[in-house]
Amino acid sequence: MTFADLHGGESLFVDAKTGYFGRAAVVSITIEAVYENGSLKLSQTLPLQEHDKVQVTVHVPVAVPQALAAVHKGYGLLRWAGDADTLRHVAEDDDFGILASP
């Protein structure tokens, strides 16, 4: 199944086998896990039935020193010949955002 998130706790889905299209209620559960030997070890049991299908999104916390090192490594890759005000305008204005692209 392919899901697309909607507001209000619902998703649209398409079953790849049948082509059925519909809406499904979505429950989001957040728990901590540890990655060990190729598997995620959950900190608690989940309120699921055997063989329930789920989608998994993994958020990996990044240490501040690692994030700063990545910023410093990429600094200067894009050259900007304009002034700081124009750069701020382009960076923050919704008219220049990805959603404004054709």
N, C-alpha and C positions, 0 to 999 in steps of 0.2 A: 504494500500500500504506500502511496505517496501522500504526505500530509502538507498542508499549508496553514500556518497559524492564522487565526482570526481573533478579533477582540471578543471578550466575554467568555473565554474558556471553551471555545469551539474550534474545530479544525475542519477543513474540507479534505476529503480523501477520495482517491481513485484506487480501486482494487485492480491490480495489474492482470489478474487471471480472468476476471469477469467483466472488467470495464465499468463496474458499478461506481457511480459518483454520488456522494452524499455528504452529510455533516455528521460529526461525532463529537460528543462531549470530551473534553480533555481535562485530566487531572495531573497537576504538576507536583512532584515530590522531590525535595532536595535533601540529600543525605551525604555524608562524607564517606570516602572510600580510599583505600590504599592500593596502589598498583603493585602486585607481587607475582613474579613468575608468569607474566603474560596475561594475568587476570585481575579484575578489580575485586577487591575484598571489601564488601560493604560493612559499615559500622553497625548496622541494624537490619533486621529482616524487613522485607517489603510486603505491603498488604495486597499481594497478587495471588492469583490462582496458578497452579502448574500450567506451563505452556502458554501463558499470556504473552502476547507480543508487546514490546515497548520500544520507544525511541530513546536513545541515550545521547546526551550532550555533555561533554567533559569540559570543565573549566579548570585550568591549571593555574594556580597562583604563581606569580612571578615575583622574585625578590627584587627590591628596589635597586640594589647594585647591578643586577643583571639588566634591568630595564634601562638604567642610565648608561651602561656600557653599550647597549644596542643603539641608543640615541646618539651617543658620541661616535660610534662606528659609521652611522649613516649621515652624520653632519657634513654638509658641504657637497653631497652627491648631486643635489639640484641647485643649479646656480640661479640666483635672482638678481637682476640688474635694476629692479625698481626700488621704490622706497617702502618703508615699513608699513605705512598707512594703507597703501594699495594692496600689499600682500595680506594684511589683516582683512581688508574688505573682500578680497577674493576667497580667502580661507573661511570666513564666517558668513558670507552672504548666501542665502538659500538659492538665489538665481544662478549661482555657480556650482551648486551641489550635484551629486550624482542623479538625484531624482529629476533634475531639470534637463538632463540629457535626452536627446531624441531616441 
